[in-house]
Amino acid sequence: MVRSGEPSTISAAPWEMDPIPILADLNTPFAWFGPEPKLFDAPIRIGVQELDWTCHSFLTYIEDGLLSKDVKPVLAFEWGFELSDGQPKLKALRELQLRAWNEQLDLLESSFTGWKFNRYQGESGS
């Protein structure tokens, strides 16, 4: 999920699904999956001089080995970049509390019909 905008207005910008063109017509929340998941993204903004771009990424799993569409969170992190006078500056990668997953459930559920996104309920349950 990404949020981007002018640096002075970023906190009011809505979260959106990060558009990945080759996945646009697929009803899948995953950009990558497998036994050794990787994350690669190369956001680019041509002609933009001022921008704050933040991404929340999640490592998730499906207990039954991809037989269902029942997704549970494992790890959450934030990363991104800023443009100032057209010059990029990377933001530090930081781990998020897993409750950040719950904040994105409405977006996930409205973007991917037929999928179940389990609420994170702390260490005692998922």
N, C-alpha and C positions, 0 to 999 in steps of 0.2 A: 504494500500500500504506500502511496506517495502523497506528499503534500508539497506544493510549490507555489511560489509567488514572490512578490516584491519583499525584500527583507523586512520592511516596516509593517507588512500585513500578513506575514506567514502564519502567525498564531490563529488567525481567523479563517484561514484557507481550509476547505474541506479535504478529507482524505479521499483518495480515488485509487482504483486499481491501476497498477502500473501497466500501461498498454504494451503488449508484446505482439507485434504485427503478425507473426506466424501462428500465434495461438488465438487470434481474434475471433474465429468462428467455432472454437472448441469450448465446450462447457466444462473446463477443468480449472481448478484453482492453482494447479501446480505448473511452475515454469520448468522445474527440474525435479526428478525423483529417481530413486534407486538405492542400492546398498551403500554407496558413497556419494551422497548428494553434494553438489557443488552449486555455488551461486556466482553468476557472472552478470554484470550489467554495465553498460557503457552509455550512460545518458549524455545527450549532446543537445545544446541549444545554440543554433546558428543565429547570429545577430543580436543576441540578448546580452545586455551589459550588466544588469543587476538582477540577481535571483538567489533565493534561498530554496534549496531542494532537499527534502528529508524523506527517507524511506524506512518503513518498518518491515522487516523480513522475519519469517517464522520458519523454524524447522518443525515439521509435524510428522505424524505417523498414522497409519491405519492398521489396527490390531490384526485384522484377518488377512493381511497380505494382499491388499488391493481387490478383495472380492466385493467389498461394500464401498460406500462413499461416506464413511463415518470417520471424520478427521479429528485428531486430538493434537494439542500443542506440546512441544518438547522444550523449545528454546526460542527466545525473542531477542532481536537486536535492532539497533538503529544506526544508520549511516547516511551519508549524503555529501553534498558539496554546496559551496556558495560561489557566486560570481560577483565580483566587484570590479567595475570598470572593464568588464569582459574577461577578467583574469580569474581562473578557477582556484579554489582552495578547498581541499578535502576536509570533511568533518571527521572527527575521531569516531571510530567504531566503538559502540558501547552496548553492553548487554542490558536488556530491559527486563523488568519483572514480568512474569508470564501473565499477569492480569492485563497487560497491554493487549493480549489476544482478545479478551472480552470486549475491549473498546472497539474492535474491528468486526465483531460478529454481524452487525446489521449490514455492513458493506459486503461482507462475504456472502451472507445469505441472499441478499438481493442481486448479487452478481452471478451466483452459481446455483441455479435451481436444481433440485434433486440431491443436493449434498447436505450432509449433517455436519455442523461445526460445533463440537462439544465445548461448553463453557469451562474455563479453567476454574477449579474450586479449591485451589491450594494443594498442599502436600498430601492431604488425606484422601483426595480424589481427583479425577480429571473431568 
